[in-house]
Amino acid sequence: MPTQARNAAGKELDDLTDRSPDPRGAIDRGPIDRGRRRPTASVDRPHRRRELTTMQGARRRSIFTARLVNSAGAGEQPRVIEDLRRAILGGDEPPGTLIPIEAVASFFGVSQIPVREALKTLHGEGLVDHVPHVGYSVAKVTFSEFRELYDVRAALEAAALRAAVPRATTEDDDRARRSHAALARAVAERDERGYHAESRHFHMHLIAPAGMERLLHMYEGAWNITEPARPMSRVSTQGRQMFHDDHDRMLDSFMARDADRLVVESARHYEHLKRAIATFRDDPEVFRQPGS
């Protein structure tokens, strides 16, 4: 954008936001029609509020790179795709957050080419969405799609559990017990982040003995797509306690080497999960709404 147009855009944004400054940083300014007249007292106020809300939303999205971590050591090549994937799976940026390619490239000290290649890969993994002429954003799925992902996870988990139980060892029992104890602490301390992480670890410990690498890869892929929404952050403490009770029964079944009962308890757990997310199915911060 020419310097003159960019300065005009900055002045107009300041005029709109001078009464409600946002300290969180600059936003990406799109092209401005030079011929547009400044709002007057006769301007429709609800329209102006919607315009301001849109601008403030763009400002929130511009902080994506502030949460990135460059894990490469001194003299090492930046791990662009790994670090982007970690940032998305961490859930710090909600679904729908724009990913500014130029800013990400600057952060890693690389050209835009490896960033675009990384985002294409992440798009193939279902972690980012892409809209031509708009760009990339953290993936946002519909409620129906989210339920479908839970069904996929449930089916894959059932197959893996049946294979895992006869192969499990006392070392596997120990790992599952430790993860379950960490879950109990997270529930007691109302640690939503800790619960979110340990819940995944617990399920992975139960199915790991199966040794079915392709199935485990598909299972993790389905789980990854649901991560940015962080549904557990919207579930009540009582809801997380119910899930933990499910985990109690699953652990007991696993250690008793009762595959049939374990699969039944796993299926019950997923029904509880689907029932829980239905309570916020209309939340646009979590799910892409029909027609949007």
C-alpha positions as CSV (number, residue, x, y, z in Angstrom):
1,M,0.0,0.0,0.0
2,P,1.4,3.5,-0.8
3,T,2.5,5.5,2.2
4,Q,-0.1,8.2,1.7
5,A,-3.0,5.7,1.7
6,R,-1.5,3.9,4.7
7,N,-1.3,7.2,6.6
8,A,-4.9,8.0,5.7
9,A,-6.0,4.6,6.9
10,G,-4.2,5.2,10.2
11,K,-5.8,8.6,10.7
12,E,-9.3,7.3,10.1
13,L,-8.8,4.4,12.5
14,D,-7.7,6.8,15.2
15,D,-10.8,9.0,14.6
16,L,-13.0,6.0,15.1
17,T,-11.2,4.6,18.2
18,D,-10.1,7.7,20.1
19,R,-12.7,7.2,22.8
20,S,-12.0,3.5,23.4
21,P,-8.3,3.0,23.0
22,D,-7.1,-0.6,22.8
23,P,-3.6,-1.1,24.3
24,R,-3.1,-4.5,22.7
25,G,-1.2,-3.2,19.6
26,A,-1.6,-2.2,16.0
27,I,-3.9,-3.9,13.5
28,D,-3.5,-4.7,9.8
29,R,-5.0,-1.8,8.0
30,G,-6.8,-2.7,4.7
31,P,-7.2,-0.3,1.8
32,I,-9.4,2.8,2.4
33,D,-11.6,4.5,-0.1
34,R,-10.1,8.0,-0.3
35,G,-13.4,9.4,-1.4
36,R,-15.3,8.3,1.6
37,R,-16.6,11.1,3.8
38,R,-15.9,11.1,7.5
39,P,-18.9,10.1,9.7
40,T,-21.1,12.9,10.9
41,A,-23.8,13.1,13.6
42,S,-26.3,11.7,11.2
43,V,-24.4,8.4,10.7
44,D,-26.4,5.3,11.9
45,R,-24.8,4.6,15.3
46,P,-25.5,0.8,15.3
47,H,-23.6,0.6,12.0
48,R,-20.7,2.5,13.4
49,R,-20.6,0.2,16.5
50,R,-20.5,-2.8,14.2
51,E,-17.7,-1.2,12.2
52,L,-15.7,-0.5,15.4
53,T,-16.3,-4.0,16.7
54,T,-14.9,-5.4,13.4
55,M,-11.8,-3.3,13.7
56,Q,-11.2,-4.2,17.3
57,G,-11.6,-7.9,16.3
58,A,-8.9,-7.4,13.7
59,R,-6.7,-5.9,16.4
60,R,-7.1,-8.9,18.6
61,R,-6.1,-11.2,15.7
62,S,-2.9,-9.2,15.1
63,I,-1.3,-10.5,18.3
64,F,-0.9,-14.0,16.9
65,T,2.8,-13.8,16.6
66,A,3.1,-12.6,20.2
67,R,2.3,-16.1,21.3
68,L,4.7,-17.9,19.0
69,V,7.9,-19.5,20.4
70,N,10.9,-20.1,18.2
71,S,12.2,-23.4,19.5
72,A,15.3,-23.4,17.2
73,G,18.6,-23.2,19.0
74,A,21.5,-20.9,18.1
75,G,22.6,-21.6,14.6
76,E,19.7,-24.0,13.9
77,Q,17.1,-23.5,11.1
78,P,13.7,-22.3,12.4
79,R,11.2,-25.0,12.9
80,V,8.4,-23.1,11.3
81,I,5.8,-25.9,10.9
82,E,6.5,-27.5,14.3
83,D,6.3,-24.1,16.2
84,L,3.1,-23.1,14.3
85,R,1.5,-26.4,15.0
86,R,2.4,-26.1,18.7
87,A,0.9,-22.6,18.9
88,I,-2.3,-23.7,17.3
89,L,-2.7,-26.9,19.4
90,G,-1.9,-24.9,22.6
91,G,-5.3,-23.2,22.1
92,D,-4.1,-19.7,23.0
93,E,-5.5,-18.3,19.7
94,P,-9.2,-19.2,19.3
95,P,-10.6,-20.7,16.1
96,G,-10.9,-18.1,13.4
97,T,-7.8,-16.2,14.4
98,L,-6.1,-14.8,11.3
99,I,-2.5,-15.9,10.8
100,P,-0.5,-13.0,9.3
101,I,2.1,-14.6,6.9
102,E,4.4,-11.5,6.7
103,A,4.5,-11.1,10.5
104,V,5.2,-14.9,11.0
105,A,8.0,-14.8,8.5
106,S,9.5,-11.8,10.2
107,F,9.3,-13.5,13.6
108,F,11.2,-16.6,12.3
109,G,13.6,-14.5,10.2
110,V,12.7,-16.4,7.0
111,S,11.0,-15.5,3.7
112,Q,7.3,-16.0,3.3
113,I,7.8,-19.1,1.2
114,P,8.5,-21.6,4.1
115,V,5.6,-20.0,6.1
116,R,3.2,-20.6,3.2
117,E,4.5,-24.2,2.8
118,A,4.0,-24.8,6.5
119,L,0.5,-23.4,6.4
120,K,-0.4,-25.6,3.4
121,T,0.7,-28.6,5.4
122,L,-1.3,-27.5,8.4
123,H,-4.3,-27.0,6.2
124,G,-4.0,-30.6,5.0
125,E,-4.0,-31.6,8.7
126,G,-7.2,-29.7,9.3
127,L,-5.6,-27.2,11.7
128,V,-6.0,-24.1,9.6
129,D,-8.5,-22.8,7.1
130,H,-7.7,-21.0,3.9
131,V,-9.8,-18.5,2.0
132,P,-8.5,-17.3,-1.4
133,H,-7.6,-13.7,-1.4
134,V,-8.1,-13.5,2.4
135,G,-5.5,-15.8,3.9
136,Y,-5.1,-18.4,6.6
137,S,-6.7,-18.7,10.0
138,V,-6.9,-21.1,12.8
139,A,-9.5,-23.7,11.8
140,K,-13.0,-23.4,13.0
141,V,-15.5,-26.3,12.5
142,T,-19.2,-26.4,12.9
143,F,-20.9,-28.1,15.8
144,S,-21.9,-31.0,13.6
145,E,-18.4,-31.5,12.4
146,F,-17.1,-31.4,15.9
147,R,-19.5,-34.1,17.0
148,E,-18.4,-36.1,14.0
149,L,-14.8,-35.8,15.1
150,Y,-15.8,-37.2,18.5
151,D,-17.5,-40.1,16.7
152,V,-14.3,-40.7,14.7
153,R,-12.2,-40.6,17.9
154,A,-14.6,-43.0,19.7
155,A,-14.5,-45.5,16.9
156,L,-10.7,-45.4,16.6
157,E,-10.3,-45.6,20.3
158,A,-12.5,-48.6,20.6
159,A,-10.4,-50.5,18.0
160,A,-7.2,-49.5,19.7
161,L,-8.4,-50.4,23.2
162,R,-9.3,-53.9,22.1
163,A,-5.8,-54.4,20.7
164,A,-4.1,-52.7,23.6
165,V,-5.6,-54.7,26.5
166,P,-4.0,-58.1,25.8
167,R,-0.7,-56.4,25.1
168,A,-0.6,-54.1,28.2
169,T,2.1,-54.5,30.8
170,T,2.5,-53.3,34.4
171,E,4.5,-50.4,33.1
172,D,1.5,-49.4,31.0
173,D,-0.6,-49.6,34.1
174,D,1.8,-47.3,36.0
175,R,1.8,-44.7,33.2
176,A,-2.0,-44.7,33.1
177,R,-2.2,-44.4,36.9
178,R,0.2,-41.5,37.0
179,S,-1.8,-39.7,34.3
180,H,-5.0,-40.4,36.1
181,A,-3.6,-39.0,39.3
182,A,-2.5,-35.8,37.4
183,L,-6.1,-35.5,36.1
184,A,-7.4,-35.8,39.7
185,R,-5.2,-32.9,40.8
186,A,-6.3,-30.8,37.9
187,V,-10.0,-31.4,38.8
188,A,-9.3,-30.6,42.4
189,E,-7.4,-27.4,41.6
190,R,-9.8,-26.4,38.9
191,D,-6.9,-26.3,36.5
192,E,-8.6,-26.2,33.1
193,R,-5.3,-26.2,31.1
194,G,-3.9,-29.0,33.2
195,Y,-7.0,-31.1,32.8
196,H,-7.1,-30.5,29.1
197,A,-3.5,-31.7,28.6
198,E,-3.7,-34.7,31.0
199,S,-7.0,-35.9,29.6
200,R,-5.2,-36.4,26.3
201,H,-2.2,-38.1,27.9
202,F,-4.6,-40.5,29.8
203,H,-6.4,-41.6,26.6
204,M,-3.1,-42.0,24.8
205,H,-1.6,-44.1,27.6
206,L,-4.6,-46.5,27.4
207,I,-4.3,-47.1,23.6
208,A,-0.5,-46.9,23.2
209,P,0.1,-50.7,24.0
210,A,-1.9,-51.5,20.8
211,G,1.2,-50.6,18.7
212,M,-1.0,-49.7,15.8
213,E,0.9,-46.7,14.4
214,R,-1.3,-45.8,11.5
215,L,-4.4,-46.0,13.7
216,L,-2.8,-43.9,16.4
217,H,-1.7,-41.3,13.8
218,M,-5.3,-41.0,12.6
219,Y,-6.5,-40.8,16.2
220,E,-4.1,-38.0,17.0
221,G,-5.1,-36.2,13.8
222,A,-8.8,-36.2,14.8
223,W,-7.9,-35.1,18.3
224,N,-5.7,-32.2,17.0
225,I,-8.6,-30.7,15.0
226,T,-10.6,-30.3,18.2
227,E,-7.8,-28.7,20.2
228,P,-8.0,-25.0,19.2
229,A,-11.6,-24.8,20.4
230,R,-10.6,-25.9,23.9
231,P,-14.1,-27.2,24.8
232,M,-13.1,-28.2,28.3
233,S,-12.6,-24.5,29.2
234,R,-16.4,-24.1,28.8
235,V,-17.4,-27.1,30.7
236,S,-18.3,-26.7,34.4
237,T,-16.3,-28.1,37.2
238,Q,-19.1,-30.6,37.8
239,G,-18.8,-31.6,34.1
240,R,-15.1,-32.2,34.4
241,Q,-15.8,-34.3,37.5
242,M,-18.2,-36.4,35.5
243,F,-15.6,-37.0,32.8
244,H,-13.1,-37.9,35.6
245,D,-15.5,-40.5,36.9
246,D,-15.6,-41.9,33.4
247,H,-11.8,-42.1,33.5
248,D,-12.0,-43.9,36.8
249,R,-14.1,-46.7,35.3
250,M,-11.9,-46.8,32.2
251,L,-8.7,-47.2,34.3
252,D,-10.3,-50.0,36.4
253,S,-11.3,-51.8,33.3
254,F,-7.9,-51.4,31.7
255,M,-6.1,-52.7,34.7
256,A,-8.6,-55.6,35.0
257,R,-7.8,-56.4,31.4
258,D,-11.5,-56.4,30.6
259,A,-11.6,-55.1,27.0
260,D,-15.3,-55.4,26.6
261,R,-16.1,-53.3,29.7
262,L,-13.4,-50.8,28.7
263,V,-14.9,-50.2,25.3
264,V,-18.3,-49.7,26.8
265,E,-17.0,-47.2,29.3
266,S,-15.1,-45.4,26.5
267,A,-18.3,-45.1,24.4
268,R,-20.2,-43.8,27.5
269,H,-17.5,-41.2,28.0
270,Y,-17.8,-39.9,24.4
271,E,-21.6,-39.6,24.8
272,H,-21.0,-37.5,27.9
273,L,-18.6,-35.3,25.9
274,K,-21.1,-34.8,23.0
275,R,-23.8,-33.9,25.5
276,A,-21.5,-31.3,27.2
277,I,-20.5,-29.5,24.0
278,A,-24.2,-29.3,22.9
279,T,-24.7,-26.7,25.7
280,F,-22.6,-24.1,23.8
281,R,-23.3,-25.2,20.2
282,D,-24.5,-21.7,19.3
283,D,-21.3,-20.0,20.6
284,P,-19.6,-18.4,17.5
285,E,-16.3,-18.2,19.4
286,V,-16.2,-22.0,19.4
287,F,-18.0,-23.2,16.4
288,R,-18.5,-21.9,12.9
289,Q,-22.2,-21.1,12.6
290,P,-24.2,-22.3,9.6
291,G,-24.2,-19.8,6.8
292,S,-21.1,-17.9,8.1
